[in-house]
């Protein structure tokens, strides 16, 4: 009996230790999930970046961060639904080779929220003004997603202000409503956000997204679990819930700046008015400076939905229109390249600075 008791005692101790280890691991995992962005931003502030604002003659306010010891100016334009802080993982390194200006687009972050400004043409003009009046000299421009289209538009419309352009997975030829019907971004973003604006039952977007999003629909109703958690958080705090401790932050990062995002901006992509007054062909064919087009690897879901920003045929069309373009393709279809593959993005920008 003594031997049995000793064995049971040892097993209980081992079980207790295992529980403690699992609890500690979950605690570390949960903490990192809830604070990953804060850790990134600490490095940004330590690198000397400052947040500032500039006001255009028409009253439009552009919020931006500035920092860096490099000689060449670099103007960064984030993707839809994000903010300048989305570049946090790459800013400290970029600041070693560039003098960086990372802007909040119209309708995002702390820049002006005015639906009349939500067009490629208007935003291009305002960003050209920013380069001329805030940066004060020609700059390298780099944009992610819709920001990549804006970077290309700036390069085409104001060549005297652009040294070169790095286009990070821009959705060329998969950006108009008729081009996006079978894409992940249409089904998981634009369609969902449009549906949200047409209803009143759900006050906050994030719980609505978890319940109605294309990605969460794959989990056969399990999206209601994080939706309930997000709803409870929003009702208690009066703001969107962008983090849930048990969901890997890679899957919720696109929601992190949702409180500061004007849903009317997304509507211009849903109805196609964002490109009024210009065409994708004119933008690309009008660029004279060197361009690096960074494309996420083409991939499709089992249902045939395009997961990346554009397919191989779109990419070929982009390259056929660029006069001085180089294409780099990533190993996966992950769209937010500078966030997921920070080192690779920094390397691309470093090589571009050296050319």
PABA-199942 format. One record per residue (C-alpha): residue number from 1; residue in three letters; x, y, z. Coordinates in steps of 0.05 Angstrom, whole numbers. Layout:
<nodes>
NODE   resi   resn       c1       c2       c3
NODE    NUM    ala        X        Y        Z
...
</nodes>
This chain:
<nodes>
NODE   resi   resn       c1       c2       c3
NODE      1    unk        0        0        0
NODE      2    unk       57       48       16
NODE      3    unk       85       38      -54
NODE      4    unk       16       52      -84
NODE      5    unk        9      115      -43
NODE      6    unk       78      138      -64
NODE      7    unk       61      127     -137
NODE      8    unk       -5      164     -130
NODE      9    unk       31      221      -94
NODE     10    unk       83      226     -149
NODE     11    unk       28      225     -202
NODE     12    unk      -10      280     -166
NODE     13    unk       53      322     -162
NODE     14    unk       67      311     -236
NODE     15    unk       -5      328     -254
NODE     16    unk        0      392     -212
NODE     17    unk       65      412     -245
NODE     18    unk       35      399     -314
NODE     19    unk      -26      442     -298
NODE     20    unk       20      498     -275
NODE     21    unk       62      492     -339
NODE     22    unk        0      494     -383
NODE     23    unk      -29      552     -345
NODE     24    unk       36      591     -350
NODE     25    unk       41      576     -425
NODE     26    unk      -30      599     -436
NODE     27    unk      -17      661     -395
NODE     28    unk       45      679     -436
NODE     29    unk        8      664     -501
NODE     30    unk      -52      706     -480
NODE     31    unk       -8      763     -457
NODE     32    unk       30      765     -522
NODE     33    unk      -35      762     -561
NODE     34    unk      -63      821     -524
NODE     35    unk        0      864     -524
NODE     36    unk       38      848     -588
NODE     37    unk       25      916     -618
NODE     38    unk       46      954     -555
NODE     39    unk      112      918     -556
NODE     40    unk      123      938     -628
NODE     41    unk      105     1010     -615
NODE     42    unk      154     1015     -557
NODE     43    unk      210     1003     -607
NODE     44    unk      181     1056     -654
NODE     45    unk      182     1110     -600
NODE     46    unk      251     1088     -577
NODE     47    unk      275     1096     -649
NODE     48    unk      256     1170     -644
NODE     49    unk      192     1173     -683
NODE     50    unk      143     1230     -669
NODE     51    unk       69     1236     -687
NODE     52    unk       51     1301     -722
NODE     53    unk       -4     1332     -763
NODE     54    unk       -6     1375     -826
NODE     55    unk      -65     1416     -850
NODE     56    unk      -78     1427     -924
NODE     57    unk     -106     1493     -951
NODE     58    unk     -176     1463     -956
NODE     59    unk     -174     1443     -882
NODE     60    unk     -159     1369     -892
NODE     61    unk     -115     1343     -835
NODE     62    unk      -63     1289     -849
NODE     63    unk      -37     1254     -787
NODE     64    unk       31     1222     -794
NODE     65    unk       93     1196     -759
NODE     66    unk      163     1221     -775
NODE     67    unk      230     1193     -757
NODE     68    unk      296     1166     -783
NODE     69    unk      368     1185     -795
NODE     70    unk      373     1163     -867
NODE     71    unk      385     1212     -923
NODE     72    unk      330     1192     -971
NODE     73    unk      258     1210     -953
NODE     74    unk      209     1152     -952
NODE     75    unk      133     1163     -954
NODE     76    unk       93     1103     -929
NODE     77    unk       19     1093     -944
NODE     78    unk      -18     1038     -906
NODE     79    unk      -74      994     -931
NODE     80    unk     -148     1001     -922
NODE     81    unk     -174      994     -850
NODE     82    unk     -105     1003     -820
NODE     83    unk      -64     1063     -796
NODE     84    unk        8     1087     -797
NODE     85    unk       23     1044     -736
NODE     86    unk       13      982     -779
NODE     87    unk       85      994     -802
NODE     88    unk      111      990     -730
NODE     89    unk      150      926     -741
NODE     90    unk      191      956     -797
NODE     91    unk      197     1029     -778
NODE     92    unk      258     1024     -732
NODE     93    unk      299      988     -786
NODE     94    unk      274     1032     -843
NODE     95    unk      294     1092     -802
NODE     96    unk      367     1071     -807
NODE     97    unk      367     1082     -883
NODE     98    unk      310     1131     -894
NODE     99    unk      279     1193     -865
NODE    100    unk      210     1162     -857
NODE    101    unk      141     1194     -862
NODE    102    unk       84     1145     -848
NODE    103    unk       15     1175     -860
NODE    104    unk      -56     1160     -837
NODE    105    unk      -99     1158     -900
NODE    106    unk     -163     1198     -904
NODE    107    unk     -217     1165     -863
NODE    108    unk     -166     1128     -822
NODE    109    unk     -131     1140     -756
NODE    110    unk     -128     1213     -736
NODE    111    unk     -131     1242     -807
NODE    112    unk     -194     1277     -830
NODE    113    unk     -256     1235     -838
NODE    114    unk     -294     1268     -895
NODE    115    unk     -330     1223     -945
NODE    116    unk     -320     1274    -1001
NODE    117    unk     -245     1260     -998
NODE    118    unk     -250     1185    -1007
NODE    119    unk     -224     1177    -1078
NODE    120    unk     -158     1158    -1108
NODE    121    unk     -154     1224    -1146
NODE    122    unk     -166     1268    -1085
NODE    123    unk     -120     1228    -1040
NODE    124    unk      -66     1228    -1092
NODE    125    unk      -69     1304    -1097
NODE    126    unk      -66     1312    -1022
NODE    127    unk       -7     1265    -1016
NODE    128    unk       31     1302    -1071
NODE    129    unk       18     1366    -1030
NODE    130    unk       46     1330     -969
NODE    131    unk      110     1311    -1006
NODE    132    unk      119     1382    -1032
NODE    133    unk      102     1420     -968
NODE    134    unk      120     1373     -911
NODE    135    unk      175     1329     -937
NODE    136    unk      201     1385     -981
NODE    137    unk      239     1342    -1031
NODE    138    unk      228     1282    -1077
NODE    139    unk      216     1218    -1039
NODE    140    unk      212     1143    -1047
NODE    141    unk      138     1123    -1041
NODE    142    unk      114     1056    -1016
NODE    143    unk       43     1034    -1005
NODE    144    unk        9      971     -982
NODE    145    unk      -55      944    -1014
NODE    146    unk      -98     1004    -1033
NODE    147    unk      -40     1046    -1009
NODE    148    unk        1     1013    -1064
NODE    149    unk      -48     1039    -1116
NODE    150    unk      -41     1108    -1084
NODE    151    unk       35     1103    -1086
NODE    152    unk       31     1085    -1160
NODE    153    unk      -17     1142    -1173
NODE    154    unk       29     1192    -1139
NODE    155    unk       88     1167    -1181
NODE    156    unk       47     1173    -1245
NODE    157    unk       17     1241    -1232
NODE    158    unk       76     1276    -1200
NODE    159    unk      141     1245    -1227
NODE    160    unk      183     1305    -1204
NODE    161    unk      166     1287    -1132
NODE    162    unk      180     1213    -1134
NODE    163    unk      248     1179    -1134
NODE    164    unk      219     1109    -1140
NODE    165    unk      161     1067    -1117
NODE    166    unk      153     1001    -1079
NODE    167    unk       83      973    -1088
NODE    168    unk       67      922    -1034
NODE    169    unk       14      873    -1059
NODE    170    unk      -32      926    -1091
NODE    171    unk      -98      897    -1116
NODE    172    unk      -91      922    -1188
NODE    173    unk     -145      893    -1232
NODE    174    unk     -178      863    -1171
NODE    175    unk     -203      928    -1141
NODE    176    unk     -267      946    -1178
NODE    177    unk     -331      911    -1155
NODE    178    unk     -337      871    -1219
NODE    179    unk     -264      848    -1211
NODE    180    unk     -270      827    -1138
NODE    181    unk     -331      782    -1137
NODE    182    unk     -291      718    -1127
NODE    183    unk     -237      746    -1080
NODE    184    unk     -227      737    -1005
NODE    185    unk     -226      812     -993
NODE    186    unk     -294      820    -1026
NODE    187    unk     -326      764     -987
NODE    188    unk     -292      775     -920
NODE    189    unk     -288      851     -920
NODE    190    unk     -327      894     -970
NODE    191    unk     -390      852     -972
NODE    192    unk     -390      844     -896
NODE    193    unk     -378      918     -883
NODE    194    unk     -432      938     -932
NODE    195    unk     -480      891     -897
NODE    196    unk     -461      921     -830
NODE    197    unk     -478      991     -854
NODE    198    unk     -546      968     -878
NODE    199    unk     -569      941     -811
NODE    200    unk     -582      968     -741
NODE    201    unk     -586      906     -697
NODE    202    unk     -511      902     -685
NODE    203    unk     -480      967     -660
NODE    204    unk     -407      947     -668
NODE    205    unk     -373      920     -729
NODE    206    unk     -327      868     -698
NODE    207    unk     -382      822     -669
NODE    208    unk     -420      830     -735
NODE    209    unk     -357      809     -773
NODE    210    unk     -346      747     -730
NODE    211    unk     -417      726     -743
NODE    212    unk     -421      743     -817
NODE    213    unk     -349      742     -843
NODE    214    unk     -329      693     -898
NODE    215    unk     -269      666     -859
NODE    216    unk     -308      653     -795
NODE    217    unk     -364      622     -835
NODE    218    unk     -316      565     -850
NODE    219    unk     -320      545     -777
NODE    220    unk     -394      527     -780
NODE    221    unk     -422      576     -730
NODE    222    unk     -363      579     -682
NODE    223    unk     -354      652     -700
NODE    224    unk     -410      667     -652
NODE    225    unk     -364      650     -594
NODE    226    unk     -314      707     -607
NODE    227    unk     -373      750     -630
NODE    228    unk     -404      744     -561
NODE    229    unk     -338      762     -528
NODE    230    unk     -328      822     -574
NODE    231    unk     -400      845     -562
NODE    232    unk     -391      842     -487
NODE    233    unk     -326      880     -490
NODE    234    unk     -356      934     -535
NODE    235    unk     -417      944     -492
NODE    236    unk     -374      951     -431
NODE    237    unk     -320      996     -460
NODE    238    unk     -357     1034     -515
NODE    239    unk     -307     1016     -569
NODE    240    unk     -292      960     -618
NODE    241    unk     -259      897     -592
NODE    242    unk     -196      883     -633
NODE    243    unk     -163      828     -592
NODE    244    unk     -189      764     -562
NODE    245    unk     -136      728     -521
NODE    246    unk     -147      658     -549
NODE    247    unk     -148      679     -623
NODE    248    unk      -78      686     -654
NODE    249    unk      -67      760     -668
NODE    250    unk      -51      746     -741
NODE    251    unk     -125      731     -750
NODE    252    unk     -149      795     -715
NODE    253    unk      -95      845     -734
NODE    254    unk     -139      872     -791
NODE    255    unk     -189      895     -738
NODE    256    unk     -140      932     -692
NODE    257    unk     -153     1002     -720
NODE    258    unk     -228      992     -733
NODE    259    unk     -249     1046     -683
NODE    260    unk     -213     1099     -724
NODE    261    unk     -236     1073     -792
NODE    262    unk     -293     1107     -829
NODE    263    unk     -337     1052     -859
NODE    264    unk     -357     1101     -914
NODE    265    unk     -286     1093     -942
NODE    266    unk     -298     1018     -954
NODE    267    unk     -365     1034     -988
NODE    268    unk     -328     1071    -1044
NODE    269    unk     -294     1004    -1061
NODE    270    unk     -360      966    -1055
NODE    271    unk     -393     1013    -1105
NODE    272    unk     -330     1027    -1147
NODE    273    unk     -329     1103    -1139
NODE    274    unk     -259     1104    -1107
NODE    275    unk     -227     1101    -1177
NODE    276    unk     -273     1154    -1208
NODE    277    unk     -232     1201    -1252
NODE    278    unk     -176     1153    -1266
NODE    279    unk     -161     1082    -1290
NODE    280    unk     -113     1029    -1267
NODE    281    unk      -83     1026    -1336
NODE    282    unk      -69     1101    -1338
NODE    283    unk      -37     1099    -1269
NODE    284    unk       11     1042    -1284
NODE    285    unk       29     1064    -1355
NODE    286    unk       42     1134    -1330
NODE    287    unk       99     1115    -1282
NODE    288    unk      169     1132    -1306
NODE    289    unk      210     1119    -1243
NODE    290    unk      237     1051    -1220
NODE    291    unk      183     1007    -1189
NODE    292    unk      187      944    -1147
NODE    293    unk      121      907    -1148
NODE    294    unk      118      860    -1088
NODE    295    unk       64      807    -1100
NODE    296    unk       38      755    -1051
NODE    297    unk       39      685    -1080
NODE    298    unk      -25      668    -1118
NODE    299    unk      -68      618    -1081
NODE    300    unk     -141      597    -1080
NODE    301    unk     -186      565    -1028
NODE    302    unk     -219      498    -1040
NODE    303    unk     -281      536    -1062
NODE    304    unk     -241      573    -1116
NODE    305    unk     -238      640    -1079
NODE    306    unk     -175      680    -1093
NODE    307    unk     -139      690    -1027
NODE    308    unk      -86      740    -1048
NODE    309    unk      -94      811    -1076
NODE    310    unk      -90      792    -1149
NODE    311    unk      -76      731    -1192
NODE    312    unk      -20      714    -1240
NODE    313    unk      -57      743    -1300
NODE    314    unk      -67      809    -1263
NODE    315    unk        7      809    -1244
NODE    316    unk       27      799    -1317
NODE    317    unk      -17      858    -1337
NODE    318    unk       15      901    -1283
NODE    319    unk       85      885    -1308
NODE    320    unk       66      896    -1380
NODE    321    unk       44      967    -1364
NODE    322    unk      104      987    -1321
NODE    323    unk      161     1017    -1361
NODE    324    unk      214     1005    -1308
NODE    325    unk      186      951    -1263
NODE    326    unk      213      891    -1224
NODE    327    unk      168      839    -1192
NODE    328    unk      183      801    -1127
NODE    329    unk      136      744    -1106
NODE    330    unk      131      722    -1034
NODE    331    unk      129      649    -1014
NODE    332    unk       58      651     -987
NODE    333    unk       -6      689    -1001
NODE    334    unk       -4      730     -937
NODE    335    unk      -25      800     -958
NODE    336    unk        4      843     -901
NODE    337    unk       76      830     -922
NODE    338    unk      110      884     -880
NODE    339    unk       75      858     -817
NODE    340    unk       82      783     -827
NODE    341    unk      150      784     -863
NODE    342    unk      181      846     -833
NODE    343    unk      253      826     -847
NODE    344    unk      239      810     -920
NODE    345    unk      204      877     -929
NODE    346    unk      261      915     -896
NODE    347    unk      310      879     -942
NODE    348    unk      270      899    -1004
NODE    349    unk      269      971     -981
NODE    350    unk      343      969     -964
NODE    351    unk      361      942    -1033
NODE    352    unk      317      996    -1064
NODE    353    unk      353     1050    -1025
NODE    354    unk      420     1024    -1051
NODE    355    unk      399     1024    -1124
</nodes>
